[in-house]
Structure formats: C-alpha cells, structure tokens
Amino acid sequence: MALQELRQEFKQYNASDIRVPVVRKISTQYFRKVKRKPRDEIFQLCEDLKSGNWMERAVAFDWAFRLRRQYEKTDYNLFESWLKRHVDGWGSCDNFCTHAAVLTCFGSTRSPIDEK
C-alpha cells in the first residue's frame, strides 16, 4: 500500500524540477509507514522502487540505508547487484555509494550521524 501511495505522491512532481531535499522528506514520511515490516520485505520494496525514476531510486537507497543496523554479511551481494544494475549516474552514485554501499564495504553499521 505504501508503495502505491508513494508513487502517487511523486506523480505530483516533475522529475526534472523536484529537488533532492524534497525527495528525502517524502522518503522519511513514507518510511514511517513501512519501518515495522521485516527487513527482507523492506528490501523487496526497495527492489521494486529501483526500477522507477531517479526519485524512486533515491527513496530505495535511503530506505536501505535506514536499515543499516540490520545489515547482514549477505547484504553485500545484494548491494553489489544494485550497484551494477541501478547506479548509472552521479545522482544515484551519490545516493547509494555514500550510504548503504559504503557501510557494507567497510563493515560498519554506524554512521557519523549516529554518534551525535
């Protein structure tokens, strides 16, 4: 349900006009609706979102990052496949590689934000 609502929300915006902070705010709003679901179910939602436009990919990568405390070693393979299939420009690289992928590669599930 949250996925359809999220996509409906994004239909209100022109993908070339919406700014990243707005997308992140929307991502936060909709993550609240799914955060109690099992991590594998949220990862599946991320998988579904990554096939959409840049806004949906940004949400997918944000949600994956929000699960950082639940990462498992096997997630490296999942993130590697996302990197190969869905990181195709500087925007998606910035969203994915500086968050979920970095934490997986370097073995830390804590971010500097967590320490403040």
N, C-alpha and C positions, 0 to 999 in steps of 0.2 A: 504494500500500500504506500509506504513512504517513497518508494522509487517513482511511482506514477505521480505522486504529489510534487516531488522534486522536479521531475521533468516538466510538469505543468507550470511550475513556478518559473523555470528557465524560459519557457515559451514567451513570457512577458518581455524578455530582453533580446536585443540584437547582439549576437555573439561578438561582433566586432566593436561594440560600444560599451559593453559591461566591463567594469574594472575588477581586478583581482580581489581587492578588499571586499567588494560586494559578494563575489562568489564565495569567499571564505566565510562571510557572515551567514550566507544561506546554508553553506555546508554545516556550520555549527548548529544552526537551527534544526536541520533535518537529522543530524547525528543524534540529537537528543531523543528522537523517535525510535532509533534502532539500537542504541548503545547497550541495551539489556539483552539483545539477541546473542546467541552463541557466536564466537569469533569466526567460525567457518561460514556461518550464514552471512555475516557482515562482509567477509572476504568475497563471498559469492555476489553480494550486491555490488561490491567494488568491481568485480569482473564484469558484471552487466553494465555498469556505468562507463567503463573504459572504452566501450565500443561506440560511445556517443561523441559529442563535440568536445572542445577543449574544456568547457565549463564542467561537464560531467566527469571528464578525466581528472580535473583538479579536485573535485569532490572525492572521487575514488581514492586518489593518492592521500588526501587529507584524512579520510576515514581509516585507511590502512595505518597511517602514522599514529592516529589516536589509539590504535590497538597495540602500540609498541611494548607495553608491559606484558602483553600476552604472546609475544613472538616466540616461536619455536625454531630450532635449527632447520627444520624442513622448510620454513618460510623462505629461506634463501633461494631455493629452487623456484618457488612461486614468483618472487620478486625479480629473479633473473628473467623469467619468461615475460613478465610485464615490461621489463626494460627493453627486451628485444622486440616486442610486439607493439608497444604503446608509447614509448618515448621517442618522439620523432621531430622534436624541435626544441628550441631553448626554453620555451614556456613549460613544456611537460618535463623537461630535464630539471628545471629549477624546482618544480613541484615535487617530483619523485626523488630525484637523486640527492637532494639536500635534506631529505627527511627519512622516509622508510628505508630506502636502499642503503643509505649511509649507516644507519643504526644496525642493520642486518650484517653488513660487510665488516664492521668494526666491533661487533659483538656487544654493543652497549644498548640497553633498553632505556637508559636515562638520557634526557636531553638537558642542555643548559637551562632551559626554561623550568624544568622540574626542580632545579636546585635553588631557585629564587624564592 
